[in-house]
Amino acid sequence: MKNYMMSLYDYLGRAAGPELGKEVCEVAVKLKETIEERKISNSKYTGNVHLYRREFLDEFFNNKQY
């Protein structure tokens, strides 16, 4: 079964910003989580965004003890 990967924007329903994005990425790397990338382009941002497992994001935001 393939994990459902999503960006912070998809998960939060809003832009996460660079500080929160960095914090999530650092924890994901520390925990050896799978991180994928997706290229996006819109009026506010053009570039790559990281994608994380939904389960990881659930744990991160419900359990901010890292």
Predicted model as a PDB file, atoms N, CA, C, CB and O in Angstrom, pLDDT in the B-factor column:
MODEL        1                                                                  
ATOM      1  N   MET A   1       0.836  -1.174   0.000  1.00 63.00           N  
ATOM      2  CA  MET A   1       0.000   0.000   0.000  1.00 63.00           C  
ATOM      3  C   MET A   1       0.886   1.244   0.000  1.00 63.00           C  
ATOM      4  CB  MET A   1      -0.954  -0.006   1.212  1.00 63.00           C  
ATOM      5  O   MET A   1       1.776   1.371   0.840  1.00 63.00           O  
ATOM      6  N   LYS A   2       0.649   2.149  -0.926  1.00 71.00           N  
ATOM      7  CA  LYS A   2       1.443   3.368  -1.038  1.00 71.00           C  
ATOM      8  C   LYS A   2       0.951   4.404  -0.029  1.00 71.00           C  
ATOM      9  CB  LYS A   2       1.375   3.935  -2.475  1.00 71.00           C  
ATOM     10  O   LYS A   2      -0.251   4.591   0.159  1.00 71.00           O  
ATOM     11  N   ASN A   3       1.909   5.070   0.614  1.00 80.00           N  
ATOM     12  CA  ASN A   3       1.567   6.121   1.560  1.00 80.00           C  
ATOM     13  C   ASN A   3       0.980   7.323   0.841  1.00 80.00           C  
ATOM     14  CB  ASN A   3       2.793   6.534   2.366  1.00 80.00           C  
ATOM     15  O   ASN A   3       1.367   7.624  -0.288  1.00 80.00           O  
ATOM     16  N   TYR A   4       0.051   8.008   1.486  1.00 91.00           N  
ATOM     17  CA  TYR A   4      -0.513   9.224   0.922  1.00 91.00           C  
ATOM     18  C   TYR A   4       0.408  10.378   1.300  1.00 91.00           C  
ATOM     19  CB  TYR A   4      -1.979   9.469   1.427  1.00 91.00           C  
ATOM     20  O   TYR A   4       0.547  10.712   2.477  1.00 91.00           O  
ATOM     21  N   MET A   5       1.031  10.981   0.297  1.00 96.00           N  
ATOM     22  CA  MET A   5       1.983  12.060   0.507  1.00 96.00           C  
ATOM     23  C   MET A   5       1.291  13.397   0.269  1.00 96.00           C  
ATOM     24  CB  MET A   5       3.211  11.903  -0.423  1.00 96.00           C  
ATOM     25  O   MET A   5       0.529  13.551  -0.685  1.00 96.00           O  
ATOM     26  N   MET A   6       1.562  14.363   1.147  1.00 97.00           N  
ATOM     27  CA  MET A   6       0.934  15.668   0.992  1.00 97.00           C  
ATOM     28  C   MET A   6       1.850  16.777   1.474  1.00 97.00           C  
ATOM     29  CB  MET A   6      -0.385  15.716   1.746  1.00 97.00           C  
ATOM     30  O   MET A   6       2.719  16.569   2.321  1.00 97.00           O  
ATOM     31  N   SER A   7       1.637  17.950   0.919  1.00 96.00           N  
ATOM     32  CA  SER A   7       2.417  19.120   1.320  1.00 96.00           C  
ATOM     33  C   SER A   7       1.829  19.713   2.592  1.00 96.00           C  
ATOM     34  CB  SER A   7       2.450  20.179   0.189  1.00 96.00           C  
ATOM     35  O   SER A   7       0.719  19.368   2.998  1.00 96.00           O  
ATOM     36  N   LEU A   8       2.579  20.601   3.208  1.00 96.00           N  
ATOM     37  CA  LEU A   8       2.053  21.297   4.382  1.00 96.00           C  
ATOM     38  C   LEU A   8       0.843  22.142   4.006  1.00 96.00           C  
ATOM     39  CB  LEU A   8       3.139  22.178   5.023  1.00 96.00           C  
ATOM     40  O   LEU A   8      -0.102  22.251   4.788  1.00 96.00           O  
ATOM     41  N   TYR A   9       0.860  22.741   2.820  1.00 94.00           N  
ATOM     42  CA  TYR A   9      -0.284  23.535   2.366  1.00 94.00           C  
ATOM     43  C   TYR A   9      -1.530  22.650   2.262  1.00 94.00           C  
ATOM     44  CB  TYR A   9       0.022  24.204   0.998  1.00 94.00           C  
ATOM     45  O   TYR A   9      -2.609  23.031   2.715  1.00 94.00           O  
ATOM     46  N   ASP A  10      -1.371  21.470   1.664  1.00 94.00           N  
ATOM     47  CA  ASP A  10      -2.501  20.539   1.548  1.00 94.00           C  
ATOM     48  C   ASP A  10      -3.008  20.141   2.926  1.00 94.00           C  
ATOM     49  CB  ASP A  10      -2.094  19.283   0.749  1.00 94.00           C  
ATOM     50  O   ASP A  10      -4.217  20.046   3.139  1.00 94.00           O  
ATOM     51  N   TYR A  11      -2.108  19.909   3.851  1.00 94.00           N  
ATOM     52  CA  TYR A  11      -2.471  19.433   5.191  1.00 94.00           C  
ATOM     53  C   TYR A  11      -3.125  20.531   6.016  1.00 94.00           C  
ATOM     54  CB  TYR A  11      -1.236  18.905   5.921  1.00 94.00           C  
ATOM     55  O   TYR A  11      -4.153  20.301   6.654  1.00 94.00           O  
ATOM     56  N   LEU A  12      -2.531  21.735   6.009  1.00 94.00           N  
ATOM     57  CA  LEU A  12      -3.001  22.823   6.866  1.00 94.00           C  
ATOM     58  C   LEU A  12      -4.107  23.662   6.227  1.00 94.00           C  
ATOM     59  CB  LEU A  12      -1.845  23.714   7.226  1.00 94.00           C  
ATOM     60  O   LEU A  12      -4.872  24.326   6.926  1.00 94.00           O  
ATOM     61  N   GLY A  13      -4.184  23.629   4.906  1.00 93.00           N  
ATOM     62  CA  GLY A  13      -5.156  24.448   4.213  1.00 93.00           C  
ATOM     63  C   GLY A  13      -4.711  25.900   4.081  1.00 93.00           C  
ATOM     64  O   GLY A  13      -5.509  26.772   3.737  1.00 93.00           O  
ATOM     65  N   ARG A  14      -3.448  26.153   4.351  1.00 93.00           N  
ATOM     66  CA  ARG A  14      -2.868  27.493   4.237  1.00 93.00           C  
ATOM     67  C   ARG A  14      -1.365  27.338   4.098  1.00 93.00           C  
ATOM     68  CB  ARG A  14      -3.232  28.390   5.473  1.00 93.00           C  
ATOM     69  O   ARG A  14      -0.815  26.266   4.348  1.00 93.00           O  
ATOM     70  N   ALA A  15      -0.704  28.419   3.695  1.00 90.00           N  
ATOM     71  CA  ALA A  15       0.758  28.382   3.591  1.00 90.00           C  
ATOM     72  C   ALA A  15       1.357  28.241   4.990  1.00 90.00           C  
ATOM     73  CB  ALA A  15       1.304  29.665   2.882  1.00 90.00           C  
ATOM     74  O   ALA A  15       0.933  28.918   5.927  1.00 90.00           O  
ATOM     75  N   ALA A  16       2.336  27.363   5.119  1.00 91.00           N  
ATOM     76  CA  ALA A  16       2.951  27.114   6.419  1.00 91.00           C  
ATOM     77  C   ALA A  16       3.997  28.160   6.767  1.00 91.00           C  
ATOM     78  CB  ALA A  16       3.578  25.738   6.443  1.00 91.00           C  
ATOM     79  O   ALA A  16       4.206  28.460   7.942  1.00 91.00           O  
ATOM     80  N   GLY A  17       4.649  28.712   5.768  1.00 90.00           N  
ATOM     81  CA  GLY A  17       5.721  29.672   6.007  1.00 90.00           C  
ATOM     82  C   GLY A  17       7.053  28.968   6.170  1.00 90.00           C  
ATOM     83  O   GLY A  17       7.102  27.769   6.446  1.00 90.00           O  
ATOM     84  N   PRO A  18       8.140  29.718   5.998  1.00 91.00           N  
ATOM     85  CA  PRO A  18       9.472  29.098   6.000  1.00 91.00           C  
ATOM     86  C   PRO A  18       9.903  28.522   7.352  1.00 91.00           C  
ATOM     87  CB  PRO A  18      10.482  30.107   5.563  1.00 91.00           C  
ATOM     88  O   PRO A  18      10.587  27.499   7.384  1.00 91.00           O  
ATOM     89  N   GLU A  19       9.525  29.144   8.452  1.00 95.00           N  
ATOM     90  CA  GLU A  19       9.961  28.643   9.768  1.00 95.00           C  
ATOM     91  C   GLU A  19       9.331  27.298  10.093  1.00 95.00           C  
ATOM     92  CB  GLU A  19       9.612  29.652  10.866  1.00 95.00           C  
ATOM     93  O   GLU A  19      10.031  26.363  10.482  1.00 95.00           O  
ATOM     94  N   LEU A  20       8.024  27.191   9.938  1.00 95.00           N  
ATOM     95  CA  LEU A  20       7.339  25.927  10.210  1.00 95.00           C  
ATOM     96  C   LEU A  20       7.779  24.865   9.214  1.00 95.00           C  
ATOM     97  CB  LEU A  20       5.810  26.111  10.157  1.00 95.00           C  
ATOM     98  O   LEU A  20       7.976  23.708   9.587  1.00 95.00           O  
ATOM     99  N   GLY A  21       7.934  25.246   7.953  1.00 95.00           N  
ATOM    100  CA  GLY A  21       8.399  24.294   6.941  1.00 95.00           C  
ATOM    101  C   GLY A  21       9.756  23.723   7.290  1.00 95.00           C  
ATOM    102  O   GLY A  21       9.988  22.523   7.141  1.00 95.00           O  
ATOM    103  N   LYS A  22      10.659  24.584   7.756  1.00 96.00           N  
ATOM    104  CA  LYS A  22      11.995  24.126   8.150  1.00 96.00           C  
ATOM    105  C   LYS A  22      11.919  23.188   9.351  1.00 96.00           C  
ATOM    106  CB  LYS A  22      12.901  25.326   8.475  1.00 96.00           C  
ATOM    107  O   LYS A  22      12.606  22.167   9.393  1.00 96.00           O  
ATOM    108  N   GLU A  23      11.085  23.535  10.323  1.00 96.00           N  
ATOM    109  CA  GLU A  23      10.945  22.697  11.523  1.00 96.00           C  
ATOM    110  C   GLU A  23      10.424  21.307  11.166  1.00 96.00           C  
ATOM    111  CB  GLU A  23      10.001  23.365  12.540  1.00 96.00           C  
ATOM    112  O   GLU A  23      10.953  20.302  11.643  1.00 96.00           O  
ATOM    113  N   VAL A  24       9.390  21.248  10.329  1.00 97.00           N  
ATOM    114  CA  VAL A  24       8.822  19.958   9.914  1.00 97.00           C  
ATOM    115  C   VAL A  24       9.868  19.145   9.163  1.00 97.00           C  
ATOM    116  CB  VAL A  24       7.566  20.166   9.031  1.00 97.00           C  
ATOM    117  O   VAL A  24      10.021  17.949   9.408  1.00 97.00           O  
ATOM    118  N   CYS A  25      10.587  19.790   8.248  1.00 97.00           N  
ATOM    119  CA  CYS A  25      11.604  19.086   7.460  1.00 97.00           C  
ATOM    120  C   CYS A  25      12.716  18.544   8.355  1.00 97.00           C  
ATOM    121  CB  CYS A  25      12.197  20.021   6.394  1.00 97.00           C  
ATOM    122  O   CYS A  25      13.148  17.405   8.174  1.00 97.00           O  
ATOM    123  N   GLU A  26      13.182  19.334   9.311  1.00 97.00           N  
ATOM    124  CA  GLU A  26      14.248  18.882  10.209  1.00 97.00           C  
ATOM    125  C   GLU A  26      13.817  17.664  11.015  1.00 97.00           C  
ATOM    126  CB  GLU A  26      14.661  20.009  11.153  1.00 97.00           C  
ATOM    127  O   GLU A  26      14.596  16.726  11.185  1.00 97.00           O  
ATOM    128  N   VAL A  27      12.584  17.671  11.511  1.00 96.00           N  
ATOM    129  CA  VAL A  27      12.080  16.522  12.272  1.00 96.00           C  
ATOM    130  C   VAL A  27      11.947  15.305  11.364  1.00 96.00           C  
ATOM    131  CB  VAL A  27      10.717  16.854  12.926  1.00 96.00           C  
ATOM    132  O   VAL A  27      12.298  14.193  11.758  1.00 96.00           O  
ATOM    133  N   ALA A  28      11.444  15.510  10.155  1.00 97.00           N  
ATOM    134  CA  ALA A  28      11.297  14.398   9.209  1.00 97.00           C  
ATOM    135  C   ALA A  28      12.644  13.774   8.891  1.00 97.00           C  
ATOM    136  CB  ALA A  28      10.624  14.872   7.917  1.00 97.00           C  
ATOM    137  O   ALA A  28      12.761  12.549   8.842  1.00 97.00           O  
ATOM    138  N   VAL A  29      13.656  14.591   8.675  1.00 97.00           N  
ATOM    139  CA  VAL A  29      14.991  14.071   8.385  1.00 97.00           C  
ATOM    140  C   VAL A  29      15.531  13.321   9.597  1.00 97.00           C  
ATOM    141  CB  VAL A  29      15.950  15.215   7.985  1.00 97.00           C  
ATOM    142  O   VAL A  29      16.097  12.236   9.459  1.00 97.00           O  
ATOM    143  N   LYS A  30      15.360  13.892  10.774  1.00 97.00           N  
ATOM    144  CA  LYS A  30      15.828  13.259  12.008  1.00 97.00           C  
ATOM    145  C   LYS A  30      15.188  11.877  12.213  1.00 97.00           C  
ATOM    146  CB  LYS A  30      15.522  14.163  13.212  1.00 97.00           C  
ATOM    147  O   LYS A  30      15.844  10.936  12.661  1.00 97.00           O  
ATOM    148  N   LEU A  31      13.910  11.778  11.880  1.00 96.00           N  
ATOM    149  CA  LEU A  31      13.185  10.510  12.047  1.00 96.00           C  
ATOM    150  C   LEU A  31      13.287   9.600  10.830  1.00 96.00           C  
ATOM    151  CB  LEU A  31      11.730  10.787  12.340  1.00 96.00           C  
ATOM    152  O   LEU A  31      12.673   8.533  10.791  1.00 96.00           O  
ATOM    153  N   LYS A  32      14.071  10.028   9.831  1.00 97.00           N  
ATOM    154  CA  LYS A  32      14.270   9.263   8.594  1.00 97.00           C  
ATOM    155  C   LYS A  32      12.954   8.985   7.878  1.00 97.00           C  
ATOM    156  CB  LYS A  32      14.974   7.947   8.899  1.00 97.00           C  
ATOM    157  O   LYS A  32      12.732   7.892   7.357  1.00 97.00           O  
ATOM    158  N   GLU A  33      12.086   9.998   7.861  1.00 96.00           N  
ATOM    159  CA  GLU A  33      10.810   9.922   7.155  1.00 96.00           C  
ATOM    160  C   GLU A  33      11.052  10.030   5.652  1.00 96.00           C  
ATOM    161  CB  GLU A  33       9.843  11.037   7.637  1.00 96.00           C  
ATOM    162  O   GLU A  33      12.042  10.617   5.215  1.00 96.00           O  
ATOM    163  N   THR A  34      10.158   9.471   4.881  1.00 94.00           N  
ATOM    164  CA  THR A  34      10.189   9.631   3.435  1.00 94.00           C  
ATOM    165  C   THR A  34       9.764  11.061   3.107  1.00 94.00           C  
ATOM    166  CB  THR A  34       9.262   8.584   2.726  1.00 94.00           C  
ATOM    167  O   THR A  34       8.740  11.540   3.594  1.00 94.00           O  
ATOM    168  N   ILE A  35      10.554  11.733   2.282  1.00 97.00           N  
ATOM    169  CA  ILE A  35      10.220  13.083   1.825  1.00 97.00           C  
ATOM    170  C   ILE A  35      10.293  13.076   0.306  1.00 97.00           C  
ATOM    171  CB  ILE A  35      11.188  14.168   2.444  1.00 97.00           C  
ATOM    172  O   ILE A  35      11.308  12.699  -0.280  1.00 97.00           O  
ATOM    173  N   GLU A  36       9.209  13.495  -0.317  1.00 96.00           N  
ATOM    174  CA  GLU A  36       9.174  13.631  -1.771  1.00 96.00           C  
ATOM    175  C   GLU A  36       9.038  15.108  -2.099  1.00 96.00           C  
ATOM    176  CB  GLU A  36       8.001  12.801  -2.401  1.00 96.00           C  
ATOM    177  O   GLU A  36       8.800  15.929  -1.212  1.00 96.00           O  
ATOM    178  N   GLU A  37       9.191  15.447  -3.380  1.00 96.00           N  
ATOM    179  CA  GLU A  37       9.038  16.830  -3.810  1.00 96.00           C  
ATOM    180  C   GLU A  37       8.052  16.919  -4.957  1.00 96.00           C  
ATOM    181  CB  GLU A  37      10.387  17.423  -4.220  1.00 96.00           C  
ATOM    182  O   GLU A  37       7.890  15.987  -5.746  1.00 96.00           O  
ATOM    183  N   ARG A  38       7.392  18.082  -5.025  1.00 96.00           N  
ATOM    184  CA  ARG A  38       6.480  18.365  -6.129  1.00 96.00           C  
ATOM    185  C   ARG A  38       6.744  19.806  -6.570  1.00 96.00           C  
ATOM    186  CB  ARG A  38       4.965  18.150  -5.708  1.00 96.00           C  
ATOM    187  O   ARG A  38       6.874  20.706  -5.740  1.00 96.00           O  
ATOM    188  N   LYS A  39       6.819  20.007  -7.858  1.00 97.00           N  
ATOM    189  CA  LYS A  39       7.021  21.356  -8.400  1.00 97.00           C  
ATOM    190  C   LYS A  39       5.662  22.032  -8.521  1.00 97.00           C  
ATOM    191  CB  LYS A  39       7.752  21.314  -9.789  1.00 97.00           C  
ATOM    192  O   LYS A  39       4.717  21.451  -9.054  1.00 97.00           O  
ATOM    193  N   ILE A  40       5.569  23.278  -8.019  1.00 94.00           N  
ATOM    194  CA  ILE A  40       4.328  24.037  -8.137  1.00 94.00           C  
ATOM    195  C   ILE A  40       4.620  25.415  -8.704  1.00 94.00           C  
ATOM    196  CB  ILE A  40       3.622  24.153  -6.773  1.00 94.00           C  
ATOM    197  O   ILE A  40       5.750  25.901  -8.651  1.00 94.00           O  
ATOM    198  N   SER A  41       3.598  26.024  -9.238  1.00 95.00           N  
ATOM    199  CA  SER A  41       3.714  27.384  -9.749  1.00 95.00           C  
ATOM    200  C   SER A  41       2.348  28.052  -9.620  1.00 95.00           C  
ATOM    201  CB  SER A  41       4.217  27.398 -11.235  1.00 95.00           C  
ATOM    202  O   SER A  41       1.366  27.613 -10.218  1.00 95.00           O  
ATOM    203  N   ASN A  42       2.308  29.120  -8.829  1.00 89.00           N  
ATOM    204  CA  ASN A  42       1.085  29.904  -8.707  1.00 89.00           C  
ATOM    205  C   ASN A  42       1.465  31.364  -8.496  1.00 89.00           C  
ATOM    206  CB  ASN A  42       0.191  29.382  -7.538  1.00 89.00           C  
ATOM    207  O   ASN A  42       2.645  31.706  -8.566  1.00 89.00           O  
ATOM    208  N   SER A  43       0.507  32.213  -8.244  1.00 91.00           N  
ATOM    209  CA  SER A  43       0.795  33.648  -8.140  1.00 91.00           C  
ATOM    210  C   SER A  43       1.631  34.003  -6.909  1.00 91.00           C  
ATOM    211  CB  SER A  43      -0.501  34.427  -8.106  1.00 91.00           C  
ATOM    212  O   SER A  43       2.274  35.052  -6.887  1.00 91.00           O  
ATOM    213  N   LYS A  44       1.633  33.154  -5.895  1.00 87.00           N  
ATOM    214  CA  LYS A  44       2.369  33.430  -4.658  1.00 87.00           C  
ATOM    215  C   LYS A  44       3.729  32.748  -4.578  1.00 87.00           C  
ATOM    216  CB  LYS A  44       1.547  33.010  -3.486  1.00 87.00           C  
ATOM    217  O   LYS A  44       4.637  33.255  -3.919  1.00 87.00           O  
ATOM    218  N   TYR A  45       3.880  31.592  -5.248  1.00 89.00           N  
ATOM    219  CA  TYR A  45       5.113  30.804  -5.101  1.00 89.00           C  
ATOM    220  C   TYR A  45       5.347  29.940  -6.323  1.00 89.00           C  
ATOM    221  CB  TYR A  45       5.051  29.924  -3.843  1.00 89.00           C  
ATOM    222  O   TYR A  45       4.420  29.333  -6.861  1.00 89.00           O  
ATOM    223  N   THR A  46       6.584  29.893  -6.749  1.00 93.00           N  
ATOM    224  CA  THR A  46       6.999  28.971  -7.807  1.00 93.00           C  
ATOM    225  C   THR A  46       8.242  28.247  -7.313  1.00 93.00           C  
ATOM    226  CB  THR A  46       7.274  29.723  -9.167  1.00 93.00           C  
ATOM    227  O   THR A  46       9.217  28.878  -6.907  1.00 93.00           O  
ATOM    228  N   GLY A  47       8.203  26.938  -7.350  1.00 94.00           N  
ATOM    229  CA  GLY A  47       9.334  26.138  -6.900  1.00 94.00           C  
ATOM    230  C   GLY A  47       8.882  24.772  -6.438  1.00 94.00           C  
ATOM    231  O   GLY A  47       7.774  24.333  -6.745  1.00 94.00           O  
ATOM    232  N   ASN A  48       9.745  24.104  -5.699  1.00 95.00           N  
ATOM    233  CA  ASN A  48       9.451  22.772  -5.184  1.00 95.00           C  
ATOM    234  C   ASN A  48       8.922  22.855  -3.760  1.00 95.00           C  
ATOM    235  CB  ASN A  48      10.701  21.885  -5.237  1.00 95.00           C  
ATOM    236  O   ASN A  48       9.337  23.711  -2.979  1.00 95.00           O  
ATOM    237  N   VAL A  49       8.007  21.961  -3.435  1.00 95.00           N  
ATOM    238  CA  VAL A  49       7.524  21.818  -2.064  1.00 95.00           C  
ATOM    239  C   VAL A  49       7.767  20.387  -1.623  1.00 95.00           C  
ATOM    240  CB  VAL A  49       6.012  22.192  -1.948  1.00 95.00           C  
ATOM    241  O   VAL A  49       7.739  19.464  -2.437  1.00 95.00           O  
ATOM    242  N   HIS A  50       8.003  20.210  -0.349  1.00 97.00           N  
ATOM    243  CA  HIS A  50       8.194  18.872   0.193  1.00 97.00           C  
ATOM    244  C   HIS A  50       6.839  18.228   0.454  1.00 97.00           C  
ATOM    245  CB  HIS A  50       9.036  18.916   1.488  1.00 97.00           C  
ATOM    246  O   HIS A  50       5.865  18.897   0.801  1.00 97.00           O  
ATOM    247  N   LEU A  51       6.806  16.918   0.277  1.00 97.00           N  
ATOM    248  CA  LEU A  51       5.621  16.116   0.565  1.00 97.00           C  
ATOM    249  C   LEU A  51       5.982  15.120   1.661  1.00 97.00           C  
ATOM    250  CB  LEU A  51       5.099  15.381  -0.721  1.00 97.00           C  
ATOM    251  O   LEU A  51       7.045  14.499   1.626  1.00 97.00           O  
ATOM    252  N   TYR A  52       5.097  14.976   2.621  1.00 97.00           N  
ATOM    253  CA  TYR A  52       5.311  14.081   3.767  1.00 97.00           C  
ATOM    254  C   TYR A  52       4.134  13.114   3.870  1.00 97.00           C  
ATOM    255  CB  TYR A  52       5.476  14.895   5.097  1.00 97.00           C  
ATOM    256  O   TYR A  52       3.055  13.365   3.333  1.00 97.00           O  
ATOM    257  N   ARG A  53       4.363  12.011   4.566  1.00 96.00           N  
ATOM    258  CA  ARG A  53       3.270  11.069   4.830  1.00 96.00           C  
ATOM    259  C   ARG A  53       2.233  11.750   5.719  1.00 96.00           C  
ATOM    260  CB  ARG A  53       3.803   9.759   5.501  1.00 96.00           C  
ATOM    261  O   ARG A  53       2.585  12.468   6.655  1.00 96.00           O  
ATOM    262  N   ARG A  54       0.948  11.521   5.423  1.00 94.00           N  
ATOM    263  CA  ARG A  54      -0.123  12.108   6.237  1.00 94.00           C  
ATOM    264  C   ARG A  54       0.011  11.665   7.701  1.00 94.00           C  
ATOM    265  CB  ARG A  54      -1.514  11.703   5.677  1.00 94.00           C  
ATOM    266  O   ARG A  54      -0.216  12.462   8.611  1.00 94.00           O  
ATOM    267  N   GLU A  55       0.372  10.420   7.926  1.00 94.00           N  
ATOM    268  CA  GLU A  55       0.512   9.918   9.301  1.00 94.00           C  
ATOM    269  C   GLU A  55       1.605  10.671  10.052  1.00 94.00           C  
ATOM    270  CB  GLU A  55       0.824   8.410   9.295  1.00 94.00           C  
ATOM    271  O   GLU A  55       1.445  10.981  11.233  1.00 94.00           O  
ATOM    272  N   PHE A  56       2.714  10.968   9.377  1.00 95.00           N  
ATOM    273  CA  PHE A  56       3.779  11.748  10.003  1.00 95.00           C  
ATOM    274  C   PHE A  56       3.270  13.137  10.387  1.00 95.00           C  
ATOM    275  CB  PHE A  56       4.990  11.864   9.059  1.00 95.00           C  
ATOM    276  O   PHE A  56       3.520  13.605  11.498  1.00 95.00           O  
ATOM    277  N   LEU A  57       2.559  13.794   9.470  1.00 96.00           N  
ATOM    278  CA  LEU A  57       2.040  15.131   9.765  1.00 96.00           C  
ATOM    279  C   LEU A  57       1.032  15.099  10.909  1.00 96.00           C  
ATOM    280  CB  LEU A  57       1.393  15.734   8.519  1.00 96.00           C  
ATOM    281  O   LEU A  57       1.019  15.999  11.749  1.00 96.00           O  
ATOM    282  N   ASP A  58       0.183  14.063  10.946  1.00 93.00           N  
ATOM    283  CA  ASP A  58      -0.755  13.914  12.070  1.00 93.00           C  
ATOM    284  C   ASP A  58       0.004  13.836  13.383  1.00 93.00           C  
ATOM    285  CB  ASP A  58      -1.637  12.656  11.891  1.00 93.00           C  
ATOM    286  O   ASP A  58      -0.341  14.521  14.346  1.00 93.00           O  
ATOM    287  N   GLU A  59       1.029  13.012  13.426  1.00 93.00           N  
ATOM    288  CA  GLU A  59       1.822  12.868  14.647  1.00 93.00           C  
ATOM    289  C   GLU A  59       2.540  14.168  14.991  1.00 93.00           C  
ATOM    290  CB  GLU A  59       2.838  11.731  14.493  1.00 93.00           C  
ATOM    291  O   GLU A  59       2.558  14.575  16.152  1.00 93.00           O  
ATOM    292  N   PHE A  60       3.123  14.815  14.006  1.00 94.00           N  
ATOM    293  CA  PHE A  60       3.854  16.046  14.233  1.00 94.00           C  
ATOM    294  C   PHE A  60       2.965  17.124  14.851  1.00 94.00           C  
ATOM    295  CB  PHE A  60       4.451  16.543  12.931  1.00 94.00           C  
ATOM    296  O   PHE A  60       3.327  17.724  15.863  1.00 94.00           O  
ATOM    297  N   PHE A  61       1.823  17.365  14.257  1.00 93.00           N  
ATOM    298  CA  PHE A  61       0.964  18.456  14.716  1.00 93.00           C  
ATOM    299  C   PHE A  61       0.133  18.124  15.947  1.00 93.00           C  
ATOM    300  CB  PHE A  61       0.053  18.862  13.617  1.00 93.00           C  
ATOM    301  O   PHE A  61      -0.307  19.032  16.653  1.00 93.00           O  
ATOM    302  N   ASN A  62      -0.088  16.857  16.217  1.00 90.00           N  
ATOM    303  CA  ASN A  62      -0.832  16.477  17.418  1.00 90.00           C  
ATOM    304  C   ASN A  62       0.065  16.190  18.603  1.00 90.00           C  
ATOM    305  CB  ASN A  62      -1.678  15.277  17.137  1.00 90.00           C  
ATOM    306  O   ASN A  62      -0.415  16.008  19.723  1.00 90.00           O  
ATOM    307  N   ASN A  63       1.362  16.147  18.362  1.00 74.00           N  
ATOM    308  CA  ASN A  63       2.276  15.624  19.374  1.00 74.00           C  
ATOM    309  C   ASN A  63       3.545  16.445  19.463  1.00 74.00           C  
ATOM    310  CB  ASN A  63       2.620  14.183  19.077  1.00 74.00           C  
ATOM    311  O   ASN A  63       4.590  15.872  19.770  1.00 74.00           O  
ATOM    312  N   LYS A  64       3.529  17.726  19.221  1.00 62.00           N  
ATOM    313  CA  LYS A  64       4.730  18.547  19.057  1.00 62.00           C  
ATOM    314  C   LYS A  64       5.686  18.443  20.254  1.00 62.00           C  
ATOM    315  CB  LYS A  64       4.332  19.997  18.847  1.00 62.00           C  
ATOM    316  O   LYS A  64       5.838  19.386  21.031  1.00 62.00           O  
ATOM    317  N   GLN A  65       6.323  17.275  20.379  1.00 49.00           N  
ATOM    318  CA  GLN A  65       7.250  17.046  21.470  1.00 49.00           C  
ATOM    319  C   GLN A  65       8.664  16.790  20.949  1.00 49.00           C  
ATOM    320  CB  GLN A  65       6.780  15.874  22.320  1.00 49.00           C  
ATOM    321  O   GLN A  65       9.549  16.434  21.728  1.00 49.00           O  
ATOM    322  N   TYR A  66       8.887  16.964  19.663  1.00 44.00           N  
ATOM    323  CA  TYR A  66      10.186  16.646  19.084  1.00 44.00           C  
ATOM    324  C   TYR A  66      11.177  17.644  19.563  1.00 44.00           C  
ATOM    325  CB  TYR A  66      10.141  16.622  17.558  1.00 44.00           C  
ATOM    326  O   TYR A  66      12.351  17.571  19.200  1.00 44.00           O  
TER     327      TYR A  66                                                      
ENDMDL                                                                          
END                                                                             
